[in-house]
Amino acid sequence: MVRVGMKPIDALKAGTSVAAQLLGIFEKTGSLEAGKWADIVVVPGNPLDDIHATEKVMFVMKEGTVFKNVKR
């Protein structure tokens, strides 16, 4: 999306809060708020400065459980 002109913040929102709203699950996920699932993707650096940071996932937290990126 960024490659065709979308701002990084808007691309990130499209895949998180906007997607959760469209799927009808925003009350559970899509943003970091108390009471929501702990779904987090950790990347090195700030994807707003360099969207390519999203290609280097360090770990994912899904409902509070951490899944580390294991290289094979």
C-alpha positions as CSV (number, residue, x, y, z in Angstrom):
1,M,0.0,0.0,0.0
2,V,2.9,2.4,0.8
3,R,4.5,1.5,-2.5
4,V,1.5,2.9,-4.4
5,G,1.3,6.1,-2.3
6,M,-0.4,5.4,1.0
7,K,1.2,7.0,4.1
8,P,2.8,4.4,6.5
9,I,0.4,5.3,9.3
10,D,-2.6,4.7,7.1
11,A,-1.2,1.4,5.8
12,L,-0.7,0.2,9.4
13,K,-4.2,1.3,10.4
14,A,-5.6,-0.5,7.4
15,G,-4.2,-3.8,8.7
16,T,-5.1,-3.2,12.3
17,S,-7.9,-1.0,13.6
18,V,-9.7,-0.5,10.3
19,A,-9.6,-4.2,9.5
20,A,-10.9,-5.0,13.0
21,Q,-13.7,-2.5,12.6
22,L,-14.7,-4.0,9.2
23,L,-14.6,-7.5,10.6
24,G,-16.8,-6.5,13.6
25,I,-14.1,-7.4,16.2
26,F,-12.8,-4.0,17.2
27,E,-14.0,-4.4,20.8
28,K,-11.5,-7.3,21.1
29,T,-8.6,-6.4,18.8
30,G,-7.2,-3.8,16.4
31,S,-5.7,-1.4,19.0
32,L,-3.7,-1.5,22.2
33,E,-6.2,-0.9,25.0
34,A,-7.0,-2.4,28.4
35,G,-9.4,-5.3,28.1
36,K,-8.5,-6.2,24.5
37,W,-6.5,-9.2,23.4
38,A,-2.8,-8.7,23.7
39,D,-2.0,-9.0,20.0
40,I,1.2,-7.3,19.2
41,V,3.8,-7.5,16.4
42,V,7.3,-6.4,17.4
43,V,9.6,-5.0,14.7
44,P,13.0,-3.3,14.9
45,G,12.7,0.5,14.7
46,N,9.7,2.6,13.9
47,P,7.7,1.6,10.9
48,L,6.4,5.1,10.5
49,D,10.0,6.1,9.7
50,D,10.8,3.0,7.7
51,I,7.9,0.8,6.7
52,H,10.3,-2.0,5.7
53,A,10.7,-2.6,9.5
54,T,7.5,-4.6,9.2
55,E,9.3,-7.1,7.1
56,K,11.6,-8.0,10.0
57,V,9.3,-9.4,12.7
58,M,11.1,-10.1,15.9
59,F,8.2,-11.7,17.7
60,V,4.4,-11.8,17.9
61,M,2.2,-11.7,21.0
62,K,-1.1,-13.4,20.4
63,E,-3.6,-13.1,23.3
64,G,-0.7,-12.7,25.7
65,T,1.4,-15.6,24.4
66,V,4.8,-14.7,22.8
67,F,5.8,-16.5,19.6
68,K,9.4,-15.8,18.6
69,N,10.6,-15.7,15.1
70,V,12.5,-18.9,14.6
71,K,14.7,-19.0,11.5
72,R,14.9,-22.4,9.8
